[in-house]
């Protein structure tokens, strides 16, 4: 089988961009069926191209990477003294996984959206934004240099703002969109500074040139000790903003104000994983800075356990999943921080399956209950929405880490690599990951029991004119496909200790061959330890299931009683540790006071407006004088002439003597 010609890479992002142009310009006038068809067609074709790319690059003798450079009129994209950048795309095995997630899961979510958004206002606008997001996300993962990656990075941030605030007439949705945009700009500022330092020290933003300079010169670790950690930490700041890590995670829970398909596509499966992808792509940089790797691991572990604790007490079904997303992203950062990049990408892959499934299934539940999202008003849906129940169950068991579901294999791999990592904090990090696994199992089975089991708690008056029913086939089909992937998607990474060949690590081996010290150490410890750690993680997951079973099925009032006995702790966690309030009090309010009190009153009104008013007053004064001089009165002209003559004579008589005294 012949490899895909490099020029075909450009069709992967350009096709969804074409869909955006068609629906964005003509969609208002087109029937909804045509709008949906355009959106689906221009996402199905890139998915087919990516599938072809998978087959060609995985064939025997195929190249491990393909690069395509676009040079209009034979010129480079950017060329200035001492620096140039190409508009170039490249594909390797890491890119293949990301493209599979973006186009494959993205296409399934587009199918679901056709049914979910069928009666929403702005149908054409929604699909135009979705296609635009697919374009920018494809550019991000295909980019061959930091600069083009940053173009896609900013583009998905823009699409996130547009889609979160899709219901722009709703104040909370508009504010959530602005919050996501502003918080992401903080991280993007760190990314920009990192690029400036890369240009200053490497003279290039090309991945190949920067990484090869470090990899081919072992001395770089010592020579660059004073700036490499800084570059890595600034890149981490950008990744923390995009992937919702401490301290920039606060935008993601509020992003649930957008339509449910948006939550599934952008804030679970694709956009939020961009930070993980960027850290993995820059593994050569991070491997050269043990300090930066330790910070990555600590932030990941802290975020995982912090967000999981908040998810345990939330009542909004989408917010539970939102905090779950933040926690699972922390797992991925933990893996990257201990050098287990392949394990982190493996969990990124399985997470895209089960988290997209969970969000879409939650949307099916919300659809069945006429928009209700409070789990306290659900219950008994197991028999009313059976397909949604069984498919969502696959996602719940996968994220909880129950074998043989996909999440077990990727999560177990991360815990094993963390435990065997040479990082001096590896035991603490492993315990944090293990505790998070138990908490994840608890809050996901809590969601499962409260939504589908027990007596129906829905308000009968709210559903008086809308009976609870299963979703349409166009919404259920993506759920079935994602459920199958949530069950079997992790089997490609079954480790040798469990009878597999660890295919995902072999597949990504050429990418992370120069780093991943944690993986190298882990491979020398034997299978016994790995099996023992797997047993421990399964027991912890089962403990989480059992506690949720007792609290929310066997003895439903237990959780309420426990919360009443520990009211202060419960309120602290329920109110998300008052982090938003802290930011408002100590960051946002002082900043607003400074901008409104100093910048607005002093500079804008005083300097800017004042200088304009002064210029206007001066002009009016000069006009008044001119008007007085040119009055049309002969006697007035004679008077001004006499005054002018007297002034000239005075200067001639007394000017020299006055100048001499001066």
C-alpha positions as CSV (number, residue, x, y, z in Angstrom):
1,X,0.0,0.0,0.0
2,X,1.5,3.3,-1.0
3,X,1.9,6.0,1.6
4,X,-0.5,9.0,1.5
5,X,0.9,11.8,-0.5
6,X,2.0,14.6,1.8
7,X,-0.2,17.1,-0.1
8,X,-3.3,15.2,1.1
9,X,-2.6,16.3,4.7
10,X,-4.0,19.7,3.9
11,X,-7.4,18.3,3.2
12,X,-7.8,17.1,6.8
13,X,-8.1,20.7,8.2
14,X,-9.4,22.4,5.0
15,X,-12.5,20.2,4.6
16,X,-14.1,21.2,8.0
17,X,-13.1,24.8,7.2
18,X,-15.0,24.6,4.0
19,X,-18.0,23.3,6.0
20,X,-17.6,26.3,8.3
21,X,-17.6,28.7,5.3
22,X,-20.7,27.2,3.8
23,X,-22.8,27.0,6.9
24,X,-21.4,30.3,8.2
25,X,-22.3,32.3,5.1
26,X,-25.3,30.4,3.7
27,X,-26.6,28.4,6.6
28,X,-29.2,31.0,7.7
29,X,-31.0,30.5,4.4
30,X,-30.5,26.7,4.1
31,X,-32.9,24.1,5.4
32,X,-31.8,22.4,8.6
33,X,-31.4,19.1,6.8
34,X,-28.9,20.7,4.4
35,X,-27.0,22.4,7.2
36,X,-26.7,19.1,9.1
37,X,-25.6,17.2,5.9
38,X,-22.9,19.8,5.1
39,X,-21.6,19.6,8.7
40,X,-21.5,15.8,8.7
41,X,-20.0,15.5,5.2
42,X,-17.1,17.9,5.9
43,X,-16.3,16.0,9.1
44,X,-16.8,12.5,7.7
45,X,-14.3,13.1,4.9
46,X,-11.4,14.1,7.2
47,X,-12.2,11.1,9.4
48,X,-11.9,8.8,6.3
49,X,-8.6,10.5,5.3
50,X,-7.3,9.9,8.8
51,X,-8.4,6.2,8.6
52,X,-6.5,5.9,5.3
53,X,-3.5,7.6,6.9
54,X,-3.6,5.1,9.7
55,X,-3.5,2.2,7.3
56,X,-0.7,3.6,5.2
57,X,1.6,4.6,8.1
58,X,1.0,1.4,10.0
59,X,1.8,-0.8,7.0
60,X,5.1,-2.6,6.8
61,X,7.9,-0.4,5.5
62,X,5.9,2.8,5.8
63,X,7.6,6.0,7.0
64,X,7.3,6.9,10.7
65,X,6.5,10.5,9.8
66,X,5.2,12.6,6.8
67,X,5.8,16.3,6.4
68,X,4.2,18.8,4.0
69,X,5.3,22.4,3.6
70,X,3.1,25.1,2.0
71,X,5.0,27.9,0.4
72,X,2.8,30.2,-1.6
73,X,4.6,31.8,-4.5
74,X,7.7,29.9,-3.4
75,X,8.2,32.0,-0.3
76,X,8.5,31.0,3.3
77,X,5.5,31.8,5.6
78,X,7.6,34.1,7.9
79,X,11.2,35.1,7.0
80,X,13.0,37.8,8.9
81,X,16.6,38.4,9.8
82,X,17.9,35.3,11.7
83,X,14.5,33.6,11.9
84,X,12.1,31.8,9.5
85,X,9.0,29.6,9.9
86,X,7.2,27.4,7.4
87,X,3.5,26.8,7.2
88,X,4.2,23.1,7.6
89,X,2.2,20.0,8.7
90,X,3.7,16.8,10.0
91,X,2.3,13.5,11.0
92,X,3.9,10.9,13.2
93,X,2.4,8.2,15.4
94,X,1.6,10.7,18.2
95,X,-0.2,12.9,15.7
96,X,-2.1,9.9,14.3
97,X,-3.6,9.2,17.8
98,X,-4.7,12.8,18.2
99,X,-6.1,13.0,14.7
100,X,-8.1,9.8,15.3
101,X,-9.6,11.3,18.5
102,X,-10.3,14.7,16.8
103,X,-11.9,13.4,13.6
104,X,-13.3,10.1,14.9
105,X,-14.9,11.2,18.1
106,X,-15.6,14.6,16.6
107,X,-17.7,13.0,13.8
108,X,-19.7,10.9,16.2
109,X,-20.5,14.0,18.2
110,X,-21.6,15.8,15.1
111,X,-24.0,13.0,14.4
112,X,-25.4,13.2,17.9
113,X,-25.7,17.0,17.6
114,X,-28.0,16.7,14.6
115,X,-30.6,15.2,16.9
116,X,-29.8,17.0,20.1
117,X,-29.9,20.5,18.5
118,X,-32.8,19.8,16.1
119,X,-35.2,22.3,17.6
120,X,-32.6,24.9,18.9
121,X,-32.4,28.4,17.5
122,X,-29.2,29.1,15.7
123,X,-28.8,25.6,14.4
124,X,-26.7,26.7,11.4
125,X,-24.5,28.8,13.7
126,X,-23.8,25.9,16.0
127,X,-22.6,23.6,13.2
128,X,-20.5,26.4,11.7
129,X,-18.7,26.8,15.0
130,X,-18.3,23.0,15.4
131,X,-16.7,22.8,12.0
132,X,-14.5,25.8,12.7
133,X,-13.3,24.0,15.9
134,X,-12.5,20.9,13.9
135,X,-10.4,23.0,11.6
136,X,-8.3,24.7,14.3
137,X,-7.9,21.5,16.3
138,X,-6.6,19.7,13.2
139,X,-4.1,22.6,12.7
140,X,-3.0,22.3,16.3
141,X,-2.1,18.6,16.1
142,X,-0.7,18.7,12.6
143,X,1.6,21.7,13.2
144,X,5.3,21.1,12.6
145,X,6.4,24.1,14.7
146,X,5.4,26.0,17.8
147,X,4.1,29.0,15.9
148,X,1.6,27.1,13.8
149,X,0.6,25.1,16.8
150,X,-0.1,28.4,18.6
151,X,-2.4,29.4,15.7
152,X,-4.5,26.3,16.3
153,X,-4.1,26.8,20.0
154,X,-5.7,30.3,19.8
155,X,-8.2,29.1,17.3
156,X,-9.7,26.4,19.6
157,X,-9.8,29.0,22.4
158,X,-11.9,31.3,20.1
159,X,-14.2,28.4,19.2
160,X,-14.5,27.5,22.9
161,X,-15.6,31.0,23.7
162,X,-18.2,30.9,20.9
163,X,-19.6,27.5,21.8
164,X,-19.7,27.9,25.6
165,X,-21.6,31.2,25.1
166,X,-23.8,29.7,22.3
167,X,-26.9,30.6,24.4
168,X,-25.6,34.2,24.5
169,X,-29.0,35.5,25.7
170,X,-28.5,33.6,28.9
171,X,-26.3,35.7,31.2
172,X,-24.6,32.7,32.9
173,X,-23.6,31.3,29.5
174,X,-22.2,34.6,28.2
175,X,-20.2,35.0,31.5
176,X,-18.9,31.4,31.2
177,X,-17.7,32.1,27.7
178,X,-15.9,35.2,28.8
179,X,-14.4,33.4,31.8
180,X,-13.0,30.6,29.6
181,X,-11.6,33.2,27.2
182,X,-9.8,35.3,29.9
183,X,-8.4,32.4,31.9
184,X,-7.0,30.8,28.7
185,X,-5.3,34.0,27.8
186,X,-3.3,33.8,31.0
187,X,-2.0,30.5,30.0
188,X,-1.4,31.7,26.4
189,X,0.7,34.5,27.8
190,X,3.1,31.9,29.3
191,X,3.1,30.0,25.9
192,X,4.1,33.2,24.1
193,X,6.9,33.9,26.5
194,X,8.2,30.4,26.0
195,X,8.2,30.8,22.2
196,X,10.2,34.1,22.6
197,X,12.8,32.2,24.7
198,X,13.0,29.4,22.2
199,X,13.7,31.9,19.4
200,X,16.3,33.7,21.5
201,X,18.2,30.5,22.4
202,X,17.5,28.2,19.5
203,X,16.9,30.6,16.7
204,X,13.9,28.5,15.5
205,X,10.4,27.3,16.5
206,X,10.6,24.2,14.4
207,X,10.0,21.0,16.5
208,X,12.7,19.1,14.5
209,X,15.4,21.8,14.9
210,X,14.7,22.5,18.6
211,X,14.5,18.9,19.7
212,X,17.4,17.7,17.6
213,X,19.6,20.4,19.0
214,X,19.0,19.1,22.5
215,X,18.9,15.4,21.7
216,X,22.2,15.5,19.7
217,X,24.1,17.5,22.2
218,X,24.1,16.0,25.7
219,X,25.9,19.1,26.9
220,X,22.8,21.1,26.4
221,X,21.4,19.9,29.7
222,X,24.2,21.7,31.5
223,X,24.6,24.6,29.1
224,X,20.9,25.3,29.1
225,X,20.3,24.7,32.8
226,X,19.5,28.4,33.3
227,X,16.8,28.7,30.7
228,X,15.4,25.3,29.9
229,X,13.4,25.0,33.1
230,X,12.0,28.4,32.5
231,X,10.9,27.5,29.0
232,X,9.3,24.3,30.3
233,X,7.5,26.0,33.1
234,X,6.1,28.6,30.8
235,X,4.9,25.9,28.4
236,X,3.3,24.2,31.4
237,X,1.5,27.4,32.2
238,X,0.0,27.4,28.7
239,X,-0.9,23.7,29.1
240,X,-2.5,24.3,32.5
241,X,-4.7,26.9,31.0
242,X,-5.9,24.8,28.1
243,X,-6.2,21.6,30.0
244,X,-7.7,23.1,33.2
245,X,-5.0,22.3,35.7
246,X,-4.4,24.1,39.0
247,X,-4.5,27.1,39.3
248,X,-6.2,27.7,35.9
249,X,-8.9,25.0,36.1
250,X,-11.8,27.4,37.1
251,X,-13.2,27.9,33.6
252,X,-14.0,24.3,32.8
253,X,-16.9,23.7,35.3
254,X,-18.6,26.9,34.1
255,X,-18.2,25.8,30.5
256,X,-21.0,23.3,31.1
257,X,-23.3,26.2,30.3
258,X,-22.8,25.4,26.6
259,X,-24.9,22.7,24.8
260,X,-24.1,19.1,25.9
261,X,-22.4,18.2,22.6
262,X,-20.0,21.1,23.1
263,X,-19.1,19.7,26.6
264,X,-18.5,16.3,24.9
265,X,-16.4,17.5,22.0
266,X,-14.4,20.4,23.4
267,X,-14.3,20.0,27.1
268,X,-13.9,16.3,27.4
269,X,-12.5,14.7,24.3
270,X,-10.4,17.1,22.3
271,X,-9.6,20.7,23.2
272,X,-8.8,20.1,26.9
273,X,-6.3,17.4,25.9
274,X,-4.3,19.9,23.9
275,X,-2.2,20.7,26.9
276,X,-1.3,17.1,27.5
277,X,-0.5,16.7,23.8
278,X,1.8,19.7,23.9
279,X,3.7,18.4,26.9
280,X,4.1,15.0,25.3
281,X,5.2,16.6,22.0
282,X,7.8,18.6,23.9
283,X,9.1,15.7,25.9
284,X,12.7,16.3,24.8
285,X,12.5,19.7,26.5
286,X,10.9,18.4,29.6
287,X,13.3,15.4,29.9
288,X,16.1,18.0,30.0
289,X,14.6,19.6,33.1
290,X,13.9,17.3,36.0
291,X,12.6,20.2,38.0
292,X,9.9,21.0,35.3
293,X,8.9,17.3,35.2
294,X,8.5,17.2,39.0
295,X,6.3,20.3,38.8
296,X,4.2,18.7,36.0
297,X,3.7,15.6,38.1
298,X,2.8,17.5,41.3
299,X,0.3,19.7,39.6
300,X,-1.2,16.7,37.9
301,X,-1.6,14.8,41.1
302,X,-2.9,17.8,43.1
303,X,-5.4,18.6,40.4
304,X,-6.6,15.0,40.1
305,X,-7.3,14.6,43.8
306,X,-8.6,18.2,44.3
307,X,-11.2,18.0,41.4
308,X,-12.2,14.5,42.4
309,X,-13.1,15.6,45.9
310,X,-15.4,18.4,44.5
311,X,-17.0,16.0,42.1
312,X,-18.1,13.8,45.0
313,X,-20.7,16.3,46.3
314,X,-22.0,18.0,43.1
315,X,-25.6,17.5,42.2
316,X,-25.6,18.8,38.6
317,X,-24.9,15.7,36.4
318,X,-22.8,17.7,33.9
319,X,-20.8,19.4,36.7
320,X,-19.9,16.0,38.1
321,X,-18.6,15.1,34.7
322,X,-16.8,18.4,34.4
323,X,-14.8,17.9,37.6
324,X,-14.2,14.4,36.5
325,X,-12.6,15.7,33.3
326,X,-10.3,18.0,35.3
327,X,-9.3,15.1,37.6
328,X,-8.6,12.7,34.6
329,X,-6.6,15.4,32.9
330,X,-4.6,15.6,36.1
331,X,-3.9,11.8,35.7
332,X,-2.5,12.5,32.3
333,X,-0.2,15.2,33.6
334,X,0.9,12.9,36.4
335,X,1.9,10.4,33.8
336,X,3.9,12.9,31.7
337,X,5.5,14.3,34.9
338,X,7.0,10.9,35.7
339,X,8.2,10.4,32.2
340,X,5.5,7.9,31.2
341,X,4.4,9.9,28.1
342,X,3.0,6.8,26.3
343,X,0.8,6.0,29.4
344,X,-0.5,9.5,29.5
345,X,-1.4,9.4,25.8
346,X,-3.0,6.0,26.3
347,X,-5.2,7.5,29.0
348,X,-5.9,10.4,26.7
349,X,-7.2,8.0,24.1
350,X,-9.4,5.9,26.4
351,X,-10.6,9.0,28.2
352,X,-11.8,10.5,24.9
353,X,-14.0,7.4,24.4
354,X,-15.6,7.1,27.8
355,X,-15.9,10.7,28.7
356,X,-17.5,11.7,25.3
357,X,-19.9,8.8,26.0
358,X,-20.7,10.0,29.5
359,X,-21.4,13.5,28.4
360,X,-23.5,12.4,25.4
361,X,-25.4,9.9,27.6
362,X,-25.9,12.7,30.2
363,X,-27.3,14.8,27.3
364,X,-29.7,11.9,26.5
365,X,-30.9,11.9,30.2
366,X,-31.3,15.6,30.2
367,X,-33.2,15.4,26.9
368,X,-35.5,12.7,28.4
369,X,-36.2,14.9,31.4
370,X,-37.0,18.1,29.5
371,X,-33.8,19.8,30.4
372,X,-33.5,18.7,34.1
373,X,-29.8,18.3,35.2
374,X,-30.2,17.9,39.0
375,X,-29.6,14.3,39.9
376,X,-31.8,14.8,43.0
377,X,-34.7,15.0,40.6
378,X,-33.8,11.9,38.6
379,X,-33.9,8.2,39.5
380,X,-35.6,5.1,38.1
381,X,-34.5,5.9,34.5
382,X,-33.1,2.4,34.0
383,X,-36.3,1.0,32.6
384,X,-37.5,4.3,30.9
385,X,-34.3,4.8,28.9
386,X,-32.7,1.4,28.6
387,X,-30.2,2.1,25.8
388,X,-29.0,5.2,27.5
389,X,-28.6,3.2,30.7
390,X,-26.6,0.4,29.2
391,X,-24.3,2.6,27.2
392,X,-23.7,5.0,30.0
393,X,-23.0,2.1,32.3
394,X,-20.1,1.1,30.0
395,X,-18.7,4.6,30.4
396,X,-19.1,4.5,34.2
397,X,-17.4,1.2,34.6
398,X,-14.6,2.3,32.2
399,X,-13.8,5.5,34.1
400,X,-14.0,3.7,37.4
401,X,-11.2,1.4,36.3
402,X,-13.1,-1.8,36.5
403,X,-11.5,-4.6,34.3
404,X,-11.8,-5.4,31.4
405,X,-13.1,-1.9,30.5
406,X,-10.7,0.5,28.7
407,X,-10.1,2.9,31.6
408,X,-8.7,0.1,33.7
409,X,-5.7,-0.6,31.5
410,X,-4.7,3.1,30.9
411,X,-5.2,4.1,34.5
412,X,-3.4,1.0,35.8
413,X,-0.5,1.8,33.5
414,X,-0.2,5.3,34.9
415,X,-0.2,4.1,38.5
416,X,2.4,1.4,37.7
417,X,4.7,3.8,35.9
418,X,4.3,6.3,38.8
419,X,5.1,3.7,41.4
420,X,8.3,2.6,39.6
421,X,9.4,6.1,38.6
422,X,12.8,7.4,39.6
423,X,11.1,10.6,40.8
424,X,11.9,11.0,44.6
425,X,8.2,11.7,45.2
426,X,7.0,8.6,43.4
427,X,5.3,7.0,46.4
428,X,3.4,10.1,47.3
429,X,2.4,10.6,43.7
430,X,1.2,7.0,43.5
431,X,-0.8,7.3,46.7
432,X,-2.5,10.5,45.3
433,X,-3.3,8.7,42.1
434,X,-4.6,5.6,43.9
435,X,-6.8,7.7,46.2
436,X,-8.1,9.6,43.2
437,X,-9.0,6.3,41.6
438,X,-11.1,5.4,44.6
439,X,-12.8,8.8,44.7
440,X,-13.5,8.5,40.9
441,X,-15.2,5.2,41.3
442,X,-17.3,6.5,44.2
443,X,-18.6,9.7,42.5
444,X,-19.3,7.9,39.2
445,X,-21.3,5.1,40.8
446,X,-23.0,7.8,42.9
447,X,-24.1,9.4,39.6
448,X,-25.1,6.0,38.2
449,X,-27.3,5.0,41.2
450,X,-28.9,8.4,41.6
451,X,-29.7,8.7,37.9
452,X,-30.9,5.2,37.0
453,X,-31.9,3.4,40.2
454,X,-34.4,3.8,43.0
455,X,-37.8,5.5,42.8
456,X,-38.4,8.3,40.2
457,X,-37.8,11.7,41.8
458,X,-38.7,13.8,38.8
459,X,-41.1,16.6,39.3
460,X,-44.4,15.4,37.9
461,X,-45.5,18.9,37.0
462,X,-42.4,19.6,35.1
463,X,-43.0,16.6,32.8
464,X,-46.8,16.9,32.7
465,X,-46.7,17.7,28.9
466,X,-43.6,15.7,28.1
467,X,-43.3,12.0,28.9
468,X,-39.9,10.5,29.8
469,X,-38.7,8.6,26.7
470,X,-35.6,7.3,25.0
471,X,-33.7,9.5,22.6
472,X,-33.9,9.3,18.8
473,X,-31.7,6.8,16.9
474,X,-29.4,9.5,15.6
475,X,-28.5,10.3,19.2
476,X,-28.3,6.7,20.3
477,X,-26.0,5.5,17.5
478,X,-23.0,7.5,18.7
479,X,-23.6,6.2,22.2
480,X,-23.5,2.6,21.1
481,X,-20.3,3.1,19.1
482,X,-18.6,4.9,22.0
483,X,-19.8,2.3,24.5
484,X,-18.1,-0.4,22.4
485,X,-14.9,1.7,22.4
486,X,-15.2,2.2,26.1
487,X,-15.3,-1.5,26.6
488,X,-12.6,-2.6,24.1
489,X,-10.7,0.5,23.3
490,X,-8.1,-0.1,26.0
491,X,-7.3,-3.7,24.8
492,X,-4.6,-2.3,22.4
493,X,-2.6,-1.4,25.5
494,X,-2.9,-4.5,27.6
495,X,0.6,-4.9,29.3
496,X,2.6,-8.1,29.1
497,X,1.9,-8.8,32.8
498,X,-1.7,-9.3,31.9
499,X,-1.1,-11.3,28.7
500,X,-0.9,-8.5,26.2
501,X,1.9,-6.9,24.2
502,X,1.5,-3.3,25.3
503,X,0.7,-2.2,21.8
504,X,0.2,1.5,22.6
505,X,3.8,1.7,24.0
506,X,5.2,-0.1,21.0
507,X,3.3,2.2,18.7
508,X,4.6,5.4,20.4
509,X,8.1,3.9,20.9
510,X,9.7,5.9,18.0
511,X,8.3,9.2,19.4
512,X,9.5,8.8,23.0
513,X,12.6,6.7,22.4
514,X,14.9,9.6,23.6
515,X,13.1,10.1,26.9
516,X,10.6,8.3,29.1
517,X,13.1,7.4,31.8
518,X,10.2,6.3,34.0
519,X,9.1,3.7,31.4
520,X,12.7,2.4,31.1
521,X,12.9,1.9,34.9
522,X,9.5,0.3,35.0
523,X,10.3,-2.3,32.5
524,X,13.1,-3.7,34.7
525,X,10.9,-4.4,37.7
526,X,9.2,-7.6,36.4
527,X,5.5,-8.6,36.1
528,X,4.9,-9.5,39.8
529,X,4.9,-5.9,41.0
530,X,2.7,-4.8,38.1
531,X,0.1,-7.5,38.9
532,X,0.1,-6.6,42.6
533,X,-0.4,-2.9,41.9
534,X,-3.2,-3.8,39.4
535,X,-4.9,-5.8,42.1
536,X,-4.6,-2.9,44.6
537,X,-6.1,-0.5,42.1
538,X,-9.1,-2.8,41.3
539,X,-9.8,-3.3,45.1
540,X,-9.8,0.5,45.6
541,X,-12.2,0.9,42.6
542,X,-14.5,-1.8,44.0
543,X,-14.4,-0.1,47.4
544,X,-15.6,3.1,45.8
545,X,-18.4,1.1,44.1
546,X,-19.4,-0.5,47.4
547,X,-19.5,2.8,49.3
548,X,-21.7,4.4,46.6
549,X,-23.9,1.3,46.6
550,X,-24.5,1.6,50.4
551,X,-24.9,5.4,50.4
552,X,-27.2,5.7,47.4
553,X,-29.0,2.4,46.9
554,X,-29.0,0.2,50.0
555,X,-29.3,2.9,52.6
556,X,-30.2,6.1,50.6
557,X,-30.2,8.4,53.6
558,X,-26.7,7.6,54.7
559,X,-25.0,10.3,52.7
560,X,-27.4,13.0,53.9
561,X,-26.8,12.0,57.5
562,X,-23.1,12.0,57.1
563,X,-23.2,15.4,55.4
564,X,-25.2,16.8,58.3
565,X,-22.7,15.5,60.9
566,X,-19.8,17.1,59.0
567,X,-21.6,20.2,57.8
568,X,-18.5,22.5,57.7
569,X,-16.4,20.0,55.7
570,X,-19.3,19.3,53.4
571,X,-20.0,23.0,52.8
572,X,-16.3,23.6,52.1
573,X,-16.2,20.9,49.4
574,X,-19.7,21.6,48.0
575,X,-18.7,25.3,47.5
576,X,-15.5,24.2,45.7
577,X,-13.2,25.3,48.5
578,X,-14.3,28.9,47.9
579,X,-11.6,29.2,45.2
580,X,-13.8,31.3,42.9
581,X,-14.7,33.6,45.7
582,X,-11.0,33.9,46.7
583,X,-10.1,34.8,43.1
584,X,-12.9,37.3,43.0
585,X,-11.9,38.9,46.3
586,X,-8.1,39.0,45.9
587,X,-7.5,39.1,42.1
588,X,-10.6,40.1,40.1
589,X,-11.9,42.9,42.4
590,X,-8.5,44.6,42.9
591,X,-7.9,44.4,39.2
592,X,-11.3,45.9,38.4
593,X,-10.7,48.6,41.0
594,X,-7.3,49.4,39.4
595,X,-8.7,49.4,35.8
596,X,-11.8,51.4,36.7
597,X,-10.3,53.7,39.3
598,X,-6.8,54.3,37.9
599,X,-6.9,53.5,34.2
600,X,-10.4,54.6,33.5
601,X,-10.7,57.7,35.7
602,X,-7.1,59.0,35.6
603,X,-5.8,57.9,32.2
604,X,-8.9,57.4,30.0
605,X,-11.1,60.2,31.4
606,X,-8.2,62.4,32.7
607,X,-5.5,62.0,30.1
608,X,-7.2,60.7,27.0
609,X,-10.5,62.4,27.3
610,X,-8.9,65.4,28.9
611,X,-6.4,65.9,26.2
612,X,-9.2,65.7,23.6
613,X,-11.3,68.2,25.5
614,X,-8.3,70.5,25.9
615,X,-7.6,70.3,22.2
616,X,-11.2,71.0,21.4
617,X,-11.2,74.0,23.8
618,X,-8.0,75.3,22.3
619,X,-9.5,75.1,18.8
620,X,-12.7,76.8,19.9
621,X,-10.6,79.6,21.5
622,X,-8.5,80.1,18.4
623,X,-11.7,80.1,16.3
624,X,-13.2,82.7,18.6
625,X,-10.1,85.0,18.2
626,X,-10.1,84.5,14.5
627,X,-13.8,85.2,14.3
628,X,-13.2,88.5,16.3
629,X,-10.5,89.5,13.9
630,X,-12.4,88.7,10.7
631,X,-15.6,90.5,11.7
632,X,-16.3,92.4,8.4
633,X,-16.1,95.7,10.4
634,X,-13.7,98.3,8.8
635,X,-13.1,100.1,12.1
636,X,-12.3,96.8,13.7
637,X,-9.8,96.0,11.0
638,X,-8.2,99.5,11.4
639,X,-7.9,98.9,15.2
640,X,-6.2,95.5,14.7
641,X,-3.9,97.0,12.1
642,X,-2.9,99.8,14.5
643,X,-2.2,97.2,17.3
644,X,-0.1,95.1,15.0
645,X,1.9,98.1,13.8
646,X,2.5,99.3,17.4
647,X,3.7,95.8,18.3
648,X,6.2,95.8,15.4
649,X,7.5,99.2,16.3
650,X,7.9,98.2,19.9
651,X,9.9,95.2,19.0
652,X,12.1,97.2,16.7
653,X,12.8,99.9,19.4
654,X,13.1,97.8,22.5
655,X,13.9,94.3,21.2
656,X,17.7,94.7,20.9
657,X,18.1,96.2,24.4
658,X,15.9,93.5,26.0
659,X,17.8,90.7,24.3
660,X,21.1,92.2,25.5
661,X,19.9,92.1,29.1
662,X,18.8,88.5,28.7
